[in-house]
Amino acid sequence: MDHVNSLAVARIAIGTGMLLAPEPSLKVGLLDPTARQAPYLARMFGSREIAIGALTLLAAPAQQVTLIKVGVAIDAADAVAGYLGIRSKGLSTPAGAALTGVAVVAVVSGLAGLRQRGAL
């Protein structure tokens, strides 16, 4: 299994959901879609995910390694944000744990992709 392509396709799928249907996508993520700014923030997140996923799929192998590293950094920051969300009580523990878990899985997948590319 190619971790890089799988993660890139997953990014595009998640991003597309957030961009086109932010409220249901937020509900799936155990987040409150009724907050006024929530759809805007979901769409921002969605466009970021689509961009990094598409760029990774379209990039030459040498550039893919750089994009994978960027993705790992973004996903690690997302994991930290989930943890901080739980600590500050901005996220419920189940939502924060789920979102942090998804981000950690993405980090691990990105690292596996770097290993497949001989960059780790």
N, C-alpha and C positions, 0 to 999 in steps of 0.2 A: 504494500500500500504506500502510495506517495503522500507523505504527510503535508507537503507543501501545497500540492494541488487540492487536496481534500480540505485543508484549512482555508485556502483562498476561496473555494466554492462555498464553504460554510459562511465565510464573511459576506460574500455577495448575497447569499440567501437571507441571512439575518438582517443585513443592511437594507435589502429591498423591502422586507417586511416592515422595518422601522420607518422607512421613507414613505411607503405607500399606505400603510395601515398602522400608524403609531399607537393608537389607543389599544387595539387588541394585542399588539406586540408587547406593549408595556404590561398588560395584564398577564401575559404568558411569563414575563420576567418578574412577576409578583410585585410590580410597581404600581403606583396610583396614577391612572391615566386622567384623573379629573383635575389635577393641578394645572393651572392655566398655562404654565410654561412647558409642561411635560411633552406635548406633541412636538414643539419646536426643538427641544433638546433631543428627543428621540430621532427626529429627522436629521439633526446634526450628526448624531452618532451613526445613523444609517448611511449617510453620505460618506463618512470617513471609512466605514467598513467596506462599502462598495468600491471606493477608490483604491484602498490598499489591496483588496482581493483581486480586482481587475488588473491593477498594475503588476501584481505578482504573477498572475497567469500570463500576461503579455510580455513580461521582461525576459531578456536574454539570461541564460544561466548565471553569468557573473553578477548581473544586477539583482537577480533573485535573492542571492545571499544577503545583500544589503537590505532589501525589502523585508526579508524574513527577520532580520535583526531588529528592524524598525517595528515590525509587528509584535515581536517578543517584548520589546520595551513598552509598547502601548498596552499589551495585555497584562504585563506586570503592573503597570500603573493602574489599570482597571481593577486588578486584584487588591491592590492597596486601597483604592477608593472604596471597594466593597467592605473591606475590613474597617476602614475609618467610618463608613456609613453605619455599621453596626455599633461601633464605639460611641458615636455621637447621637445614636438613637434616631438618625435620619432614615435608617432602613430597619425594618423588622429583622430579627435574627434569621428567620427562614429565608427571607428575600436576600439579605446580605450574604448569607452562606451560599445560597444557590448562585448568585451573581459572581461571588468570589470564586466558587468552584469552577464555574464555566471559564472564567478568566485564567485560572491556574491550568485547566485542561488545555486551553489555547497556548499558554506558555510552553507546556510540556510538548505539545504537538509541534510548535515552532522549533523548539530545541531538537526534537527528533528530525525535523526537516533539515536543520543545519547539519546534523550528523549524517543524514543521507547524502547531503551535498559535499561532505568532507570538510565542512567549515567549523566543525566542533570536535 
